[in-house]
Structure formats: structure tokens, C-alpha cells
């Protein structure tokens, strides 16, 4: 039976503080390692990453494994199973960043299964940070990555054919395949579900390893039925992902254009630098996004997750419906509903 990434048992009804600072005999200690990923599908990502951390591995290795696992999971929003652009091509974006501010990113890359691993290879073997399009694909092939079929997955093909019936440029932001034509307003209409919530699925993972070092990744196939060549926030360092090993890390999911406008994840980390908790920092970043036009903000979703150096985690979103997965001692992921600006 095909895996449904939204079929996981949700534990989000349990309100958990997730403050991981223990004080004993006058000393402050941090419970680590830990993982935090966007969405309940973070169960897949964290499940692949946790064995790395449990064995004393690095946060960087852990987040790469998280990305590989989710890129392998055929779905509508991450990896080659994703919905295509409006010309019928699946294009992938990803970035990765470690505790030493090393980073790599690829965008608008076709027919390569694991963009996050290409991003890491770029980071570790070249002086560059960002490759796009044909250049990113050529780099991948030169470094041993396989050129995959350009055929759409069955669900993506079905969604694309349905979208072509009207061919309106109202791209679906990481919607489930069955909901190929959302209700919404404007050229970037979000995927609003029947309960009024929003459904976006860019995958980001942040890790704090046993040595107290941070790393993160972000990977996506982007906005379904987007304009050919469109790139969102996911591969952009400081927008879709930012890591500062002295302070903390953050990643995002949702409508990337809005995150890019405020350099969202860099903003979250800077708010944590000023002393805010991860949740408070994510909230402040969301407020920055909403403030210029609150009415327009009702038509899209953005969610941030963050972890600080002390092992505290938090999240906040524009709309309700955003959740995240936290994995720590014991390796069992817990799904939590984020608070939101609009109830």
C-alpha cells in the first residue's frame, strides 16, 4: 500500500513545552542530541536522521540523511515525485548548512534524485555556494549522480492533466495531489483545505548533535504548476535556511516569496541572538511578514521552525495548520501544532 505522508498518527493534541534546559547542582546542561523538522512528515525525515545522532554522528550527516529519506518518498512536494511547473517539468531546490557557516545550494535542477547531496558536494568541493539549472545538473553528473527519468510520477501526471483543463496560472503551493486546483486569490493562490487550514510541504530539518553543533537542510520541488524557472526561498541561505552555531538555526515552509522578502530564517536567528526564545523569534518573523498587508497575508501560509544552542525549539506560522516534528531521547518523533498569527 502506498505510503501517505499525511497518514501518520498525530500527537499534536498534547501541548508540550519542549524546553530542554536542565539545571542541576548549579550547572546548566542541555539535553542533546535532538532533531526538529517541518510537518508531520518529519517523522520520515527524523526517523532516518536519528540513528546518525544516536551513534554520535554529526548534525550535518544527520540532516543530509533526513533530506535523502524525504526525497525518496514519492509525494507531491519534495523530490522527483513532485508536481511539475506549468510546462510539465519537475525542478528541485535544496540547500544545506553546517556549524562552521559552510553552505551549499542548488536550484531549478532537473532529473537528479537527491538535490541536498548535490548541495553538500558543492559546499565541500568547490568555493561556490549556489548553482542553478543546467549548471547544477552538469555538476551533479560530473560528481557521480545519476540522471533520472523525466517522466512524471503517476499522481503528479494526474494532477498536471487536471490543471491543464483550465491552465490558469494559479499554481498550487505543495498541495496534496488530489487537490490540484485550490480556492484562493491572486497568482500565488495557496492550497486551502476544507477545514480552512493551509497545506504546504517544503521539508526542512535542523539538528543539534551530541557535541552541541548545529546543522540544517531544506529541500523541495517547489510550488506546483509554477512559472518555468521560478525559485522560492528553499535553496536561499538566510531565507529558507540559516544556521549560526553560536546562536541557533531556523528553516521555513510555505510561500517562499514572502520568506525571501524579509530574509526570514536569518531574521529568526537574529531575533534569537537578541534573547528571544525560538518560538518568540519565529513569531516576530511572522509578524514582520504580515505587517505590510494583513489582508493579503490571509491568502498565504508561511511557517518557521527554530532551535537555539541550548536545545530549546519552537515554531510559529501565519495560518493555522502548520505542524512540526521533534525527536530527542528514545528516538520517537512527536508532532506538535504550531501557534499562528491568524486563528
Residue, then its C-alpha position, 0 to 999 in steps of 0.5 A: x500500500x502506498x505510503x501517505x505522508x499525511x497518514x501518520x498518527x498525530x500527537x499534536x493534541x498534547x501541548x508540550x513545552x519542549x524546553x530542554x534546559x536542565x539545571x542541576x547542582x548549579x550547572x546548566x546542561x542541555x539535553x542533546x542530541x535532538x532533531x526538529x523538522x517541518x510537518x508531520x512528515x518529519x517523522x520520515x525525515x527524523x526517523x532516518x536522521x536519528x540513528x546518525x545522532x544516536x551513534x554520535x554522528x554529526x548534525x550535518x550527516x544527520x540532516x543530509x540523511x533526513x533530506x535523502x529519506x524525504x526525497x525518496x518518498x514519492x509525494x507531491x512536494x519534495x523530490x522527483x515525485x513532485x508536481x511539475x511547473x506549468x510546462x510539465x517539468x519537475x525542478x528541485x531546490x535544496x540547500x544545506x548548512x553546517x556549524x562552521x557557516x559552510x553552505x551549499x545550494x542548488x536550484x531549478x535542477x532537473x532529473x537528479x534524485x537527491x538535490x541536498x547531496x548535490x548541495x553538500x558536494x558543492x559546499x565541500x568541493x568547490x568555493x561556490x555556494x549556489x548553482x542553478x539549472x543546467x549548471x547544477x545538473x552538469x555538476x551533479x553528473x560530473x560528481x557521480x549522480x545519476x540522471x533520472x527519468x523525466x517522466x512524471x510520477x503517476x499522481x503528479x501526471x494526474x494532477x498536471x492533466x487536471x490543471x491543464x483543463x483550465x491552465x490558469x496560472x494559479x499554481x498550487x503551493x505543495x498541495x496534496x495531489x488530489x487537490x490540484x486546483x485550490x480556492x484562493x486569490x491572486x497568482x500565488x493562490x495557496x492550497x486551502x483545505x476544507x477545514x480552512x487550514x493551509x497545506x504546504x510541504x517544503x521539508x526542512x530539518x535542523x539538528x543539534x548533535x551530541x557535541x552541541x553543533x548545529x546543522x540544517x537542510x531544506x529541500x523541495x520541488x517547489x510550488x506546483x504548476x509554477x512559472x518555468x524557472x521560478x525559485x522560492x526561498x528553499x535553496x536561499x541561505x538566510x531565507x529558507x535556511x540559516x544556521x549560526x552555531x553560536x546562536x541557533x538555526x531556523x528553516x521555513x515552509x510555505x510561500x517562499x516569496x514572502x520568506x525571501x522578502x524579509x530574509x526570514x530564517x536569518x531574521x529568526x536567528x537574529x531575533x534569537x541572538x537578541x534573547x528571544x526564545x525560538x518560538x518568540x523569534x519565529x513569531x516576530x518573523x511572522x509578524x514582520x511578514x504580515x505587517x505590510x498587508x494583513x489582508x493579503x497575508x490571509x491568502x498565504x501560509x508561511x511557517x518557521x521552525x527554530x532551535x537555539x544552542x541550548x536545545x530549546x525549539x519552537x515554531x510559529x506560522x501565519x495560518x493555522x495548520x502548520x505542524x512540526x516534528x521533534x525527536x530527542x531521547x528514545x528516538x520517537x518523533x512527536x508532532x506538535x501544532x504550531x501557534x499562528x498569527x491568524x486563528 
